[in-house]
Amino acid sequence: MSLLRAALPGLVLVVPGCVAPPAPPTPPTAAAAPTEPLAPSPRLVVGRVIALDAARGFAWVELAPDAPRPALATGTLLGVRRPDLTPAATLHTSGHVRGRTLGTRVASGTPRPGDEVVWEAPAEPQ
């Protein structure tokens, strides 16, 4: 009897686990396809901030291999955004391009090295 009494709690724990099989997985529901095609972003990547002179308000940008040439024209306004895509600053291009480096003036905000620099392309006429 004492042997049965000692083994009874172990039997109780084993038995409930064998009662019902697990439920079958439910198939994932398909997301509805958008009714209109996605439009490409008007923001084109120009490059990344690589250096700053905060005292003089200068920022140097390493150009991406496919940086749009119109974005490099003197006086063009460029946006700067953090890696999480939050806006950080705006820059004015100076027209000084040496190799793959573009000189800019900080118009507003506080850019940091590593921030992405983008240009908002003008809308195409329809």
C-alpha positions in Angstrom: 0.0 0.0 0.0 2.8 2.4 0.8 4.4 1.7 -2.5 1.1 2.5 -4.3 0.8 5.7 -2.2 4.4 6.8 -3.2 3.8 6.1 -6.9 0.3 7.7 -7.2 1.5 11.4 -7.6 3.8 10.3 -10.5 1.0 8.5 -12.2 -1.3 11.5 -11.9 1.3 13.8 -13.5 1.9 11.3 -16.4 -1.7 10.5 -17.2 -3.1 14.0 -18.0 -0.3 14.6 -20.6 -1.4 11.6 -22.6 -5.2 12.4 -22.7 -5.6 14.6 -25.8 -3.3 15.2 -28.8 -2.2 18.7 -29.6 -4.5 20.8 -31.8 -3.3 20.9 -35.5 -1.7 24.2 -36.5 -4.0 26.7 -38.3 -2.9 27.8 -41.7 -1.8 31.4 -42.0 -4.3 33.7 -43.5 -3.3 35.4 -46.7 -3.1 39.2 -46.6 -5.3 41.0 -49.0 -3.3 42.4 -52.0 -3.3 46.2 -52.3 -5.8 47.5 -54.8 -3.4 50.1 -56.2 0.2 49.5 -57.1 2.9 50.8 -54.7 4.5 54.0 -55.7 8.2 54.4 -55.5 9.5 56.8 -52.9 10.5 60.2 -54.2 13.4 60.3 -51.8 16.6 59.1 -53.5 19.7 58.2 -51.4 22.6 60.5 -52.0 25.0 59.1 -49.5 26.0 59.2 -45.8 27.4 62.0 -43.6 31.1 61.1 -42.9 32.4 64.3 -41.1 31.2 67.5 -39.5 32.6 70.9 -38.7 29.9 72.1 -36.3 31.6 75.4 -35.5 31.5 76.4 -39.2 28.3 74.5 -40.1 29.8 72.2 -42.7 29.1 68.5 -43.3 30.8 66.2 -45.7 28.8 63.5 -47.5 30.2 60.3 -49.0 28.3 59.8 -52.2 26.5 56.6 -52.9 27.5 54.9 -56.2 24.1 55.7 -57.7 23.7 59.2 -56.3 21.5 61.3 -58.6 23.5 64.0 -60.4 20.8 66.7 -60.1 21.0 66.4 -56.3 24.6 67.6 -56.4 23.8 71.0 -58.0 24.8 74.0 -55.9 22.1 75.1 -53.5 20.1 71.8 -53.6 18.3 71.0 -50.3 19.0 67.6 -49.0 17.4 65.8 -46.1 19.3 63.9 -43.4 17.7 61.0 -41.5 18.8 58.7 -38.7 19.1 54.9 -39.2 15.5 54.6 -37.9 14.4 57.1 -40.7 13.6 60.0 -38.4 14.5 63.3 -39.9 17.6 64.9 -38.3 18.7 67.8 -40.4 18.7 69.6 -43.7 21.8 70.4 -45.8 22.4 72.8 -48.7 24.9 71.5 -51.3 27.9 73.7 -52.0 28.7 72.3 -55.4 32.1 71.2 -54.2 32.5 67.5 -55.2 35.9 65.8 -55.0 35.8 62.2 -55.9 33.0 60.6 -54.0 32.8 63.4 -51.4 30.3 66.3 -51.4 30.7 69.4 -49.3 27.5 70.8 -47.8 26.3 73.5 -45.4 24.0 72.6 -42.5 20.8 74.5 -43.0 19.0 73.2 -39.9 19.2 70.3 -37.4 22.1 68.3 -36.2 23.5 65.7 -38.6 25.8 63.0 -37.2 28.3 60.8 -39.0 26.5 57.7 -40.4 23.2 59.5 -41.0 21.7 58.9 -44.4 21.4 61.8 -46.8 18.4 61.9 -49.2 17.1 64.1 -52.0 13.5 64.5 -52.8 13.2 64.2 -56.5 10.8 66.6 -58.2 7.5 65.1 -59.2 7.2 64.1 -62.8 4.5 65.9 -64.8 1.6 63.6 -65.6 
